[in-house]
Amino acid sequence: MSSAFVPHDLSQPVRGAEEGPLAGLTVAVKDMYDIAGERTGGGNPEWLATRRPAAKNSACVQSLLDDGATIIGKTICDEFFFSLSGANAHYGTPTNPRALNRLPGGSSSGSASAVAAGACDIALGSDTGGSIRVPGSFCGIYGLRPTHGRTDLTGAMAMAPSFDVAGWFASSPGTFRKAGASLLTDAAQHHVIERLLIADDAFAQADDAVTETLRGFLASVAIQLPKGTDTTIATNGFDEWRNCFRAIQGREIWSIYGEWIKGHRPELGPGIRERMEYASGVSAADALMARKTQDKLRAYLRERIPSGTVLALPSAPCIAPRIDEDAASLDRFRSRAMALTPLAGVSGLPQVTLPVGLVDGCPVGLSFIGWAGADENLLDLAVSLARYFAGPGGGSGVGATSDGSRLI
């Protein structure tokens, strides 16, 4: 385990405007966003060594500063953002403060770790294939993957632009919502939440104890939500979603970093090396076919989740894997997680993860996917449900599940 912060961290905090809605709040920033005068590393020290200091702040960092926040540091991320574990072979694995012998989740691992440890009020991360939702679930904090296109990624390293979004974490629901006003663009589509779908097939992907805890929470807050309707969301199975996502992601990340990797031959960490090798082999024809599939799946899910509808599902299929988990087990975890996370990624819809429970003493997150532009509604939903679970930012709790897991 290691600190949440990179070795090339800021020498001193960057202070924002004296007044503003985020005045007095501190922010940690994933090492993919430019900070003026600093180099941006993307989780790889050889990439860092070839970078020049940024001439100006990234758009997201500047927005936070303009609203009064203070940037306290740069956080570790998975190498080139190409993992969900949170481990970094070069800088170490950030601590999961809510499950000390377990992984924090990635690729925004350091940002999630910093929030969960209380080192900052807000942490800026990103989400391409689950990099907000998975660490949010594992570390027991709030996280939002916004609607695709609603955050300004100018001055941020890309991974797969078809799916990339800026996202953020917080332990307090009120602070979580405040950050949205700073980071989201003006394309909100406000609507009262009138319909709740519960993705039976998504819950079937999760461990039994996770499913029981999350469904128990939904039952306990039924008075606060529309009557839930069980549904099958991936009518042809999740492989179609996962394979579509992987092909587009692979083609795009290789188009961005492939030439640099071939020229510099960097020492890539375990798992990252193999995924880059896969990405190098995704052909233009493969990507074109996947994009046609994406168009179909995107239209389908947006039709299923119109304005006023939210879809409930697990944020991750399990509790965080142990730090010493073997490579084969981590591959199985990644495959399971990638059954769930492409729903929002492929469709471009927003997804919030809420820290609603514990299984074997480890956090688990419940997610809601909303319609395009529903980000503010999802933030408000997080605030309205917070009093029903204990822990940072929560309320008095809602009891225990039958297997001894408990709702926090």
N, C-alpha and C positions, 0 to 999 in steps of 0.2 A: 504494500500500500504506500501511497505517497500523498503529498499535499495536493490540493485541488488546482494549484497555480503552477504555471510553467517556470522553468529555471530562468528564462529571459523575461521575467515579470517587470511590471512598471517599477521604476525607481521611486516614484511618489504618486499619490492619487492625482487624477485629473478632475478638477472641480468644475462643476457646471454653473449655470446662472444662479445668482443669489436668490432669486425668487422663482417660483413655478410649482406646478402640482407635484413634482417629485423632489422638491427641495428637502434636504435632510435625509434622503434615502441613498443607499449605496448600491452599486451595481458591479458585478463581475462579468467579464466579456470573454466568450469563447475565442480561442486564438485562430479565428478565421476572419475577424472583422478588423479593418484597419483602424489604428489609433495613431494620430499624427505624431511623427517622430519616432515611431516604433516599427519594428519589422513583424510581419505576420507569418506564422510558422506552419499552420495547418497540421500540426501534430508530427512533423518530420523535421529533424534538425538539419538535414542536408538541404531541404527546400528553404528553410530559414536562412541558411548561410548564403544562399544565392539571391536573397531579397534585399532591396533597399528600404530604408525607413519610409513609411507612408508620408506623403505630402500633406494629407488632410484626413480627417476622421471619416469613417464610413457613415452612410446616411443614418443607420440605426443608432450608432454611437452618438452622432451629432444631435439627433432628436432627443435622446435621453439627457444629454448635457444641456440642451436648450430648455428643457423642462425642469432643470435644477438638480438632477442627479449627480452624484460623484462616482466616477469610475475608479475602483480600488485595485483592479488587477486583471490579468489575462489568464484564462483557465485552460487546463489540459483538455485535449480532445483526442478521439481515436484518429489514427493516422489517415490523412486525406478523407476523414469522415466515413471510412468504408468499413464500419463495424457497428455492432449493437452491444458489445460487451462492456466498453468503457476502459479496457486495458490499453496501455500504450507501451510498446517494447522499449522505447527510448527514454521516456519520462516517468514511467511507473503507472500504477493504477490508482486513481484518486480514491480516497476512503469513502465508503458508504456509511455515513454516520448513523443511519437507522438500522443497519445490519452489518456489523463491523467485519464479519468474516466472509462477506459476499460482495460481488461486483456491483458497481454503481449503475451500470448500463451506459450505453453510448449512442451516438458519438459525442454528445454534449455532457460527458461524464464529469468533468471538472466543474462546470457550471451548476449541475445538479448537486454535486457534493458540497460546493460552497454555500448554496442556499440551505441545504439540509443541516449543515453544521452551524448555521447562524452567522457565517462570515460576511454575508451581505443580505440586503433586503430583496433584491431582484438579480437574476442572472440571465444574460443574453445567450441563447444557444441557437440552434438551427434544427430543422427537421426535413430530411429527404425521404428516408424509409423507416422512420420511427425514433429519430434521435432526440426528440422532446418527450414523446409519449412513454417510451420504455424506461429511460432514467427517471422520469417523473414517477412512474409506478414503483420502481425499485427503491427509490429514495424517500418515498412517502411525501411528495410535495405536489403543488399545483403546476400544471404545464399546459401551454396552448400551442398547437400547430395551427396557424391561421389559414384562412382561405388562400389558395395559391394566387399570388399577385397582389395581395393586400399589404405586403411589407416591402420596403425598398431595400434591395440587396446591393445597391451601388457601394463599391468599396469593400465587398465581402468576397472571399474565395468561393468559387462555385464547386458543386459536385455534379449534380444532374439538374440543369435548369428547368427541365420539364416538371420537376417535383420540388425543387428547393424552396424553402420559406424560412424567414427568420422566426424564431419562437422564443419564449421566455418561461422562467420558473419563478415561483415565490412560495413562501411558507404561509403567508397571510393572505386570505382571500381578497381583502380590501386592497392591499398593495398589488396583488395579482391583477385586479381590474384596472387600477390606476395606470399600470404599465401599458395596458392596451390602448389607452387614449394617446399615449406618446408614440407607439410603434405602428399602429394600424393606419392605413390610408383612409380616404373618405368614401369608400365604396360600401359602406354598411347597408345591410338590408334588414331593418328592424321588423320583427313580427312576433306576436305572442306565440309562445310554444303551446300548441293545441293538441299535438299527437305524439305519442311515444311508441317507437318500435323497439322490440327487444330481439337482438339477433341470436336466435337459438343456435344456429350453426357456428357462430363465432364463439359463443360460450362453450360449445362442445369441443373447441380446440384447446380449452384451458384445463388445467388440473382440477379435479373434483373439488378440492378444498377452496380453490380460488373462485370457482363458479358459485359454490354455496355461499361464500362470504359476500360476493358482489350481488348475487340475487337476493340475499338476505337484506342487504342495504337498500336495494330498490324497493323491496316490500315494506321496509320500515319508513320510507319517505314517500310512500304511495300517495299520501294526502297532499303532497307538494307538487305532484306531477300528474299529467293526464293519465288516464287508464292505459296501462301497457298492453301492447298486442305482440305476441310472439310471432316471429317470422323467420323464414330462411332468406338470407340476404345474398349469398353466393350460390345462385341456383344451379350452376354447373360446377360447383366446388371452388376451392381457393387456389388451386394450382394455376388456373387461368390468370388470376390477378397477380400472383407471385411471379409467374414466368414473364408476363407482359412487363411488369415493373423491372425485373432484373435485366432484361434485354435492353430496355431504353436507358436505364441507369448505367449499365456497362458501356454501352456505345458512347454515352455523353461524357462519363468520367475519363474514358480513354482519349476522347477527342480533346479534352482539356489538358491532361497531364501525361499522355502517352509519349509525346516527343521528348519531354523533359526526362521522363523515366528511362527511355532508351538512350538518351545522351549522357545522363549522369549515373545510371545504374546504382541508384540509392539502395542502402540496406533496409529493405522493407521488413516489417515485423511479421510474425506468424499470422496466417489468416489474411492479412492485407496483401501479402505477396501472391497468394493463390487467387484471391479475388481480382487483383489487377491482371493476372494471367488470363483469367476468364474474360475480363473486359476487353483485353486486346484481341480476342477472337470473335467478338460480336460483329457481324458483318452489317453493311448498310442494308442489305436485304432483310436480315433478321430484325433490325431496328424498324424498318418500314412496316413489316408485318405486325410487329408489336404495337406500333403507333395506330394502326388500323384497329387492333384489338382495344387499345386504350380509348379511342373515340367511341367505340361501342359500349365499353364498360362505364365510361364517364357519363354518357347520356343515360344509361340505365340507372345508375345510382342517383343521379340528380333527379330523375323522374320519381324514384322511390322516396327521396328525401326533399320534398318541395318546401317552400316557406311554411313555417309553423310546425314542422316535423323534426324530431331528433331520434337518432338511433343509438341505443345503449349496447355496449360490448366491452369485453375486458381490454384494458390498456396493454397488457402483456399476458401470455398464457400461463405464467408461473411466477413464483417468487424469484428473486435474483439468484443466479447460479453462484456456487461457492467460488472463492478466489482461486482455489487450486483445481478447479474443474478441468478435466482433460479435454484435448482438442476435439475429439469425436463428440463428446457431450455438448460442447459449445456449438458445434455445427448443428446438432439436433435442435438446440435451443433457438439458434438463428432461423432455422427452417420453420419452426413452429411460430415464432414471432412474425416471420414474413408471410404467414398466412393471414394475419390480422392487419398489419400496418399498411399494406398497399391499398386498402379500401379508400382511405382519405387521400393518399398520395396520388393514385391513379385518377381519382375523380376530382381532385383539387378542392375538396370540401374541408371545412375546419373541424378540428377535433380537440376536445379538452379532456385532460386526465385529472381525476380528483382522488386524493389520498384517503379512501374511505375505510380501509380495513387492514388487519394483520392476519397472516397465516403463519403459524409456527414462529411467531414473533417478528416476522418480516413484512414490510408494507406490500400492499397490492392496490392497484389503481383501477377505478371504473372510468370508462370513457363515454362521451356522447359526441357523435358526429352530427353536425347541423347542416343546414342548407348553405349555399354560397352566400357569403356576406353575413352569416349568423354569428360572427365572432363575439360581438358585444352581448348577444343573447346568451352565449355559452359562458362568458365571464360573469354575467348576472346570475346565471344558474349556479355557478360555483359558489357565489356569495350566499345565495338563498339556501343552499343545502349544507353550508359549512357548519351550522349549529348542530347538525345531527351526528357529527363525529368529533371525537376528542383529538388531542394532539395539537401541534402548532396551528393556530388559526381556526380550530374547530370548536365544537360545543361540548355537550355533556355526554355524548356517546349514545349508542343505541343497543347495547347488550352484547350477547354472545351467540355464536352459531352452534349447531348441535355437535360438531366435531371438536369443540374446544377452541377453534379459531375465534377471533373476536373482531367486532367492528370498532374501530377507534373513534 
